[in-house]
């Protein structure tokens, strides 16, 4: 019993299965992650090593060189790249495709610890980060105020909003950008230092000795053991002025005697402008496995929570939203599907002059898309630009399967067959040609599965979207279309005898021409191969000669 006969014998069971798949498709649309790009799976790690004050040559010789030497021991490493700039060394570790990145990260951290043993004193641990194309900023939390300074905005964003922002699911919370970190500055007067015959290093040593972190202890007093605070750490930055530097007899020189202490900021290395005003913002960076729309919606929903911890004169807003790329792609898919359904319905109505047949063909489009979405969800894909592009690309060819089937049903009805027999025979006749046509289309996307690296992860979702939708359309046109035709088309006894039209005469002439060609198919195939080979040779030789000509001109 073939697929067509099974569908016609069990129409209710078939309809139940289609409703179930469509329901799962709607559920998948709501639960699938929505992102700009699919998971690219790029096997890359970055190691960022800061060291303030070092020039690029020192960074390369004293720090980056040791990292490069040790990172070559890591399993699966393909190559190591480095870039040394003032105060920062950036090392890129490229791994072979298929490398276990969790193991690679663990090995990288281990070799980082070993390499730091050869580096200068004061080298802090570096940042080890996994790079992924999906870990991109999807917007910015912008802070603005008419009364606060940029440094005060930075302080509020870093210590009040960022702890709340970092708790949102799927969000990576980088530090604010637009101002410098709050810094206590000790400004020394060179003239006063020369007057006391004092060097800046002596002041640094006095600051370190007079502001020592020391744990407090407990003192037993009767039955109590209260904690006794110590004054080894200055509670207020102004207290740094009273730290002694040098004592000479009865004269003590304090920091206030040679300079001043200010509550300021580090050296400015960047700034942010919004509407022409200096401001501070926190990049909303999502994690690689998070949904863009889910992250954006969570951030927007928590804006009142962020605002509640800020002063009244500081406003926080979400700007530079990147989620419209995904929403517009989803809307574009619906528009493409609607246009394809409407145009196909009009074409079927124009040639078959039967609105019921048009409805049968049109219903095949959304059901095939929902079946494809269900398969994409089961296969672990997400809703992104590539999968939506594949579905939009498939809309134009989804209707071919149903159109061919319904047209052949009308041909059988015109020959006087009953409705059920016409649906069965017409669908069975077109099963193999439609299957071959589907394979020809799917063959175009097979090379995507042989790609490697980021290209593989980028184009495979597109190929899967097209493939799943085409298979769904083929199965629906082989089962759902004949069943729906039996239910919806008019009774064969009342089927009108159509008069011969100009289109019928054109089709008859084409039929006679096709029969003549089929009798001489060997000649046609050989002629096609000869003509195609000649075109390839001519185009290839023309392109080769043009390349030689450009090369000669360049050499001259």
N, C-alpha and C positions, 0 to 999 in steps of 0.2 A: 504494500500500500504506500503510494508516494505521498509527498507533502501536500499536494493539491487535494487529492482524494480524502486524506485525513482531515484537512481543514473543512471541506464541504460536509463530511460526515459528522464532525464534532464542532459545529459553529459556536455553541455556547461555551464550550471549554476554551476554544480559541479566543473568544471575546473576553473571557475571564483572565486569561494569561496576558492579553494586551492591556487590559485595565490595570493589572498588577504591575506590569513593567512601567506603564505611564505614571502610576502612583509613586513607584520607587524613583522614577526620573524627577518628579516634582520634589520629592524628599531630598534627592541628591543635589538639586539646584540650591536648596536652602542650607545644606550641611557641608557642601564642598568648600574648601578654602578658595578664596578669590584673590588673585595676585596679578601683578603686572607680567612677570615672567615665570616660567616653570623653574623648578629646582635645577640649576645648572650643574650642581655637583662638581664644581671646579676644585681639584685637589691642590690647593695653595694655602700656605701658612705665611703670615707676616710676623716678623720679630722687630719691634721698635725699641731701640735702646737710647734713652736720653742721658746726656752728660753735659751739664751746663758749663759753658766757657770754652769747650774744645772746638778748634777749627776743623774743617773737613779732613785735612791731612792727619791730624791727631786722631780723629774718630776712626779713620781707616786703619792707621798703623797700630794703635793701642787697643782697639776694641773690635771693630768689624772683622779684621783679619783673623782673630781667634775664633769668632763665630763661624766664619766660612770654613775654617779648617775642621772644626768639630762637626758641623752639620753634614758633612759628606759621609759620615758614618751612619746616618739615619736610614732605616730600611725604606726602600721604595723611592728614594730621592732621585729626581731627574736632573735638575740643575739648581744652582743657587745664584741669585742676583743680589747685589747690594748697592745702596746709594748712601753716601756720606755727605751730610750738610752740617752747618754750624750747630753744634749742640745735640744732634740727633743722628743715629745710624739706623737705616731701614734695610732689613734683609728679607728678601722674598724667597721662599722655599717652594719650588715646583715639584710635584710628585707625579709618578706614573699613574695613568687611569686605572681605577680599581684598587688603589691603595687604601688600606684601612686607616682613615684619618684620625680615629680615636687613638690608635696605637702610635701613629706618626706624631700626634700632638704630645703624647706622653714621652716619647723618645726625645722630641725637641726640647721639652722642659728639662729633661735629665741632662742633655748635652749643654743647655744654657747654663745650668749650675756648674758643670765642669769647666766650661770656657771662662766663666767669671773668676775662677781661681787664678787666671793668668793676667787679669786686668788691673788697672790702677785702683788704689784705695778710694773708696767713696762711690764705686760703680753700683748703682741701684739695680734691682731686678728689672728686666725689660717687660714689655707687653708682648704676649704671644697670642695672636689673633687668627682665627680661621676666616678666610675670605670666601664669600659666596655672593653670586650675582643677585640673590634675593634679599641680601642684607643691605638695603638701600634706604635712604631717608624718604619718608612718605609725607613729610610736612615739617612745620616748625612751630614750636611754642614761643611766641614773641611777647616780650615784656616791655611795657612802655609806661612812662610817667612824665609829668610836667614839672615835678619838684625834685625827684630823686636823681642822683648822679648815676653814671653808668656803673661805677664800682658798687654802689648800693644795690642797683638792679642785679648785678652779678651775684652779690652776696645772698639776696633773697631767692634768686633762682636756684642757686647751688644748695643752700641749706634748708630751704622751706618747701620748694616745689619738687625738686629732683627726687627726694626720698619718697614722695607720694607717686610721682610719675614712674619710678622704677618698678613699682609693685604691679603695674598693669600687665596682664598676660600678653606675651608675644612682643614686648617692647624692650629694646636695648636703650639704656639711659646714659648717653655720653654727657660730659660736663657742658655747661653753658659756653657760648661763644659770643664775642663782641667786646669783652673787657678782659682785664688781667686779674689774676688771683689776688685777693687781698693780702697785702704784705706790710709788715712793720719795717719802716725804713729808718736807718740811723745815718743821718747826714753829718759828715765830719767837716770841720773847717780847716783847710790846709794851713792857714796862717797860725791858728791856735796850736795845731799839732807841732809845727816848727818851733813855736815859742816854748812849748814844753819838751822839745826834743823827743817826740813820741812818734811811733810808726802806727799805721792802721792795724797791723797784725797784733799789736799790743792791746788795741781796743777790742779786737775780735776775741782774744784770749780772755779779756775781762768779762765780756758778754757771756762767753761759755761758762766761766767759773761762777758768775753771779746769777745765772739762770739755769741751774742744774735740776733736772728731773730726778726727784728722790721720793721713794714711797714713804708714806706716813705710817706710823706704827700705833700700837695700843699701850696704854699705861694702866696698871691695876691701881685703882683707888678704892679701897674698901672692897665692896662686893661688885663694883663696876669696873669695866675695862673700856673706857671711852677711847675713841680714835683721836690721836693728837696730830693736828695738822702741822706741817712744816712750811717755812717761808722761803724755801730754796728756789721756788718758781715765782716770778713776778705775776701778780694777779691782774694788774692793769698795765697796759703798754707804757703808760707814762712813768711807771716805776723804774723803767730801764734808765731813766735819767739819773737815778740815785745810785747806780752801780759804781763802785770805786774802781779806778783803773790803776792808780799808783799812789803810794803814801810816801811822803818825804818829810820825815820829822813829824811836826804837828800839822803839816799841810797834806790834805788828801785831794786828789784830782778825780773828779767824777766825769761821767759821760756828758753831763750837761755843760761841763766846762770846755769841752772841745767840739761839741756838736749839738744836734737836736734829734729827737725821736718823733716820727710822724706815722700816723695811720694812713697808709697809702696803698699803692698797687705796684705790681711788678712792671717791668718794661713792656710797653704796649707792642704786641706783634701782629695784631689784626683788629679789625673793627667791622661792625655791621650797621647798615643803613636801611631803614624802613620808612618810606615816605619822606626821604631826605633828612631823617633824624637819627642820631646815634641811639642804638638800642642793644639789647641782649636777647639771644634766643637759644633754645635747646632743640637740637635736631631730633625729630621723632623718627628714630631708626628702628625698623622692625627686624625681628630675627628671621633667619632663613626659612624656618618651617612655619611661620605665622602667616595669617591671611591679611592682606593689605586693608581690605574693607573692614575686617574685624578690629584691627589695630586703630584705624582712623575713627571708627564709631566709638571705641572705648575711650580714646583721648577726648573726643568731643563731649561724650557723656560725663567725663570727669572734670571738665573745665570749671564748673561751679565749685567743686571740691578744691581745685588748685587756687581759685580766687579767694576762698575763705581763709587761707593761711597767709595771704599777702596783705600789706597795708592798704588802706582805702585809696591812696593816691597811686597805686601800682595796678595796672591792668594786664591780664594775660589773655592772649587770643591765639587761635589756631589758624595759621596762614600757609600759603604755598602748598595747598592740598594736592597730592598726586593721585588720589583715588579716582578722580573723574576719568582717567585713562581706562580703568577697568569698567566703570559704569557705562562709559560711552561705547566700549566694545560690546558689552552685553546688550545695550540698546540697539547697536548696529546689527547684531545677530537677529534680534526680533524684527527689525525693519527689513533686513534681507529675506528672512523667512516669510514675512507677510507679503513682500513684493513678489517673491517667487511663487507663493501660493495664489495670489490674485492673478498674476500674468498667466500662470499655467491654467488656472481655471478659465480665464477668458479664451485662451487658445483651444482648449478642449471644447468649450462651448461653441467656438466659432466653427470648428471642423465637424464636431459630432452633433451639434445643435441639441444637446441634452444636458440640462443643468444638474441632473442627478449624477451623470458620469463625471462632471466637473467637480462635484462635491466629493465623490469617491477619491479622485486623484488628489485633491487639496488636503484631505484628511491624512494622507500618507506622509506629508511633510512633517508636521509636529510630532507624530508618533515615532517616526524614524529618528528625529533629533532627541526625543526623550529616551529612546532606546540607546542611542549613542552616549548620552549623558550618564545613564545607568552603568553602561560598560566602562566609561571613563572613571566613574566613582569606584567601581569594583577593582579596577586596575591600579588604583592609587594616584590618579592624575588630579589636577586642580583646574579650576576655571581661571584661565589666563589668556593672554593675547594670542598664543599659539593655538590652544584648543578652540577658542572662539573663532579664530581665523580658519581653522580646519572645518568647523561646522558651517561657517558662512560660505566657504568654498564648496562644500558638499551640497548646499541648498540648490544650486543650479542643476545638479545632476540627480538629485533625489527623485525628482518627478519623472525621470525617463522611464524607470522601471514600471511605475503604475500607469503611465501614459501608454506605453506599448501594450500592456496587458488589457487595459480597458478598450483600446482601439481594436485589438484582435477579437475581443468579446463582441463588439458591435459588428465586426465582419462576419462572425459566425451567426449572429442573430439575423443579419441580412440574408444569409443563405438558408434561413428557415428552421434553424435548430431551436430547441427549447432553451429557456433561460439557464437552467441548471447545466444542461449539456454544453451549451455555448461557453459558460464560465469555466467548466472543467477542461474542455478541449482547447480553448483559446489560451488558458493559463499554462497547460501542459506543453503546448507547442512552443511557447516563448520562454519556457524555463531555462533550457540550455543556452539559447542566444543571449538572454539577459545575464546568465551566469558568466558567460565568456566576456561580455561587455564589462561586467563588474570587475573581473580579474584584470582586464586590460587597464582599467582605471587604477586599480590598486597596485599594479606593477610599477606605476610611476613613483610610488612612495616607498618601495622596498629599499632603495639605496639609503634611506634615512636610518635604517636599522644597522647598517654597516659602518656608519660614522663613529667617530670616537671623540671623547672629551666633551667640551661644552656644546659642540655642534650636534652631537648625538642627543643630549638631554634637551636641546632646544627644538629640534625638528621631529623627534619621535612623537611627542604629544600631538603635533599637527597631523602626522600620518595616522595615528591611532584614531583621532577624531573623524577624519575622512573615512577610514576603513570601517569603523564601527557603524557610522551612519549609512554607508553603502550596504553593508551586510544587513542592517536593520531594514533598509528600504527594499532589498531583494526578498527577504523573508516576508515582509508585509505584502508586497505585490504578488507573492506566490500563495498567500493564505488569506490575508484580510481583504484584499481587493476582490477576489472571486466571491467570497462570502458576502461582502457588502453589495456586490453587483446583483447577486441573487435576491437580496432583500430589498434593494432600492430601485433597480432598473424596472422599466415597464414590462408588462407581460408580453411575451413574444407574439401572442395572437393579435395584440393591438399595436405591434411595432409597425410604423408606417413604411411603405415602400418608397424609398427616396428616389427622386428623379435624378437622372444623370446630369452632373454639373461639369463645369470646366475643370474643376479640380479632379473629378473622377476621370475625365478624359486624359488629363496630364498624368495621373497615376497609371492609367492603362498603357500609355506610351512608355512610361518609365519601366513598367513591368515587362513589356516586349523587349526593350533595350537590355534590361537585366538578364533576360533569358538568353539573348544572343551572346552577351558577354560571358555568361556561365558556361556556354558550350565551348568557348575558346579561352577558358581560364588559364591554361598553360601559357598561351601567348601573352595574355594580359599580365601574368605574374612575371614572366621573363622580361617583358617590356618595362614593367615597373622597376625591377631591379636594375636594369641597364640605365634607365633615366635617372634613378636615384643615385647610382654610382657615379654617373657623369656629373650630376650637380655637385656631389660631395667633392669630386676631384677638382672641378672648376673653382668652386668656392675656396677649397683648401689651398690650391695653387695661387689664387688671387690674394688670399690673406698672407701666404708665405712671401710672395713677391713684394707686397706692401711693407711687410716687416723688414725684408732685406733693404728696401729703398729707404725706410726710416733709419735703419742702422747705418747705411752708407752716408746719409745726410748728417747723422750725428757724428760719425767719424770725421767727415770733412770739416 
